Each structure stands twice: as C-alpha cells, then as structure tokens.
Amino acid sequence: MLDDLLRTPGAQLARGTFNDAVVLPGRWVARFPRTDLADARRRTRALDRIGRLGLPFAVPEVLDDRLDLPLGEAHVVLSYLSGEQAETASDEAVREVLDALAAVEVDDGLGALLDEPLRHAGGAGAAETITELVFPLLTADEREQASQVLARFAALPVVRGFAHGDLAPVNLRWHHGKITGVLDWDFACAGDPALDAAAFASYGWPLVERVRPEQYGRALTHAAMFPLTGAVSAVLRDGDPARYLAWFRRRCAVREHPPLS
C-alpha cells in the first residue's frame, strides 16, 4: 500500500516519530503507523475532534481512515497544509496561537482522546525512565547536570490545560507573518501550556517572556527537558538518541539549561 502510493507522481517519503508518511505536496499526506494501531486510531479521533474546535488556524483534516487494515497496510490520509516555515516570529502571531490553545476546554470527551503528557518519553515516569535509559549514556558531569534538570522538572506545579505538545517550527505553517496551519498533533495532551510556550523559544526567549511572562519560568524548565525526553523517546523506540545527546552535551558545555542566547 505504501509502495503503491509512492508511485503517485510527485509523492515523497517522510518519516515521523510514530509513522512513515507518503506526502503529495499540495494535496494530501498518508501516514502509516509503524507500531501501535490502537494509539494511531485514538490520535486520529483526537485530530478529528481538534479540527472541530474552531481554532484560528488550519488543522489537518482526516480525508480517509483505513486504520482497520493490518499493520503495514493501515494508514490515514490527511489534508496537506500549505504555507511556509519562518525564521522569525512576531509577538502577535505567537500570542494568537497560544491564546487559542488556552481557550480550549478539555472536557471528558476530548481528554479521553489526548495523550498523557510526555507519554512518548515515559509519561508520569519520564524522569525515572530517563535515569534508567539515558544516564548510562552520559558522563559523570553530564549525569549531574541532568539530575539538576530533573529536580527542576519534579518541582514544577501541576498545571492542566490544552497543549499541542510539539510546536516546533517544522510543525508550523506561515503566510504573510501569520501562523495559518499547525501540523502533527500526536503529542496533544491535557498538560502544562508552558510546554507550548517553550517551543517558541526557537524564535528567542525574549519573545516567550513577552507573550507569556507568567509561564516563563515553567517554560524554561520544560525546554531544559527537551533533549532528555527526546533521547529517551528514541531509546524506547529502538532508535538512535545521538542527536539528542549531542544537543544536551552542547548545553552541558556552557552549563546552561536551556541556553538563553
């Protein structure tokens, strides 16, 4: 099935966290789960529900759901969101997205479809999973710095809101200075909105502090965790954590988690 779609003129192969994908730019994206079909079905239902929330930006629409097929053939076809990536962002554009997410009420129906926060990295046991699986890959000094990051994370207050969970620049679509589309809702959760604020630090921490001053401290701690949760997620999927470990080591070299400049 994947090979058949790849023969579509103009189709391209891409690999995500949980899926292989066939992308026909401007038309559609077919995602093929690599492992857990039950999770894929739940996330697809969540995406459909999120698409009906009335958010002020586009969300991929489910065009065809064939997750009833066996693993390897099972797939879901989503609409393609056009737009550009951006190297800079205005306060207004970022604030609009964060305000829209903050306005979403996580009722029982939506909550049942969302991921547990950091589920890809061990969920509520993320710190213990990182200690078990990532610490052996670090030097003594790196383990000490990682322990300090985990202690900061453990001290965070419990805050429950609606969070996309992965608002990296690659998942944003821009048009004329406005975020017009948001992709990849697999990590959407009832968690700390400061997690999403932290993702916008790719456009500079001063922006995050201006648009979410009340979340700024928590956002710093979530960002400090990003390389560690990325590394443990890769290990859990039998992947290569090298790029996440390199990311963490760059921070260790300057002893700043996360670097603010």
Sequence and secondary structure as in RCSB ss.txt:
>XXXX:A:sequence
MLDDLLRTPGAQLARGTFNDAVVLPGRWVARFPRTDLADARRRTRALDRIGRLGLPFAVPEVLDDRLDLPLGEAH
VVLSYLSGEQAETASDEAVREVLDALAAVEVDDGLGALLDEPLRHAGGAGAAETITELVFPLLTADEREQASQVL
ARFAALPVVRGFAHGDLAPVNLRWHHGKITGVLDWDFACAGDPALDAAAFASYGWPLVERVRPEQYGRALTHAAM
FPLTGAVSAVLRDGDPARYLAWFRRRCAVREHPPLS
>XXXX:A:secstr
 HHHHHTSTT EEEE SSEEEEEETTTEEEEEESS HHHHHHHHHHHHHHTTS  SSB   EEEEETTS TTT E
EEEE    B  S   HHHHHHHHHHHHT    HHHHTTSB TTGGGTGGGHHHHHHHHTGGGS HHHHHHHHHHH
HHHHTS    EEE S   GGGEEEETTEEEEE   TT EEE THHHHHHGGGG HHHHHHH GGGHHHHHHHHHH
HHHHHHHHHHHTT   HHHHHHHHHHHHHT SS   
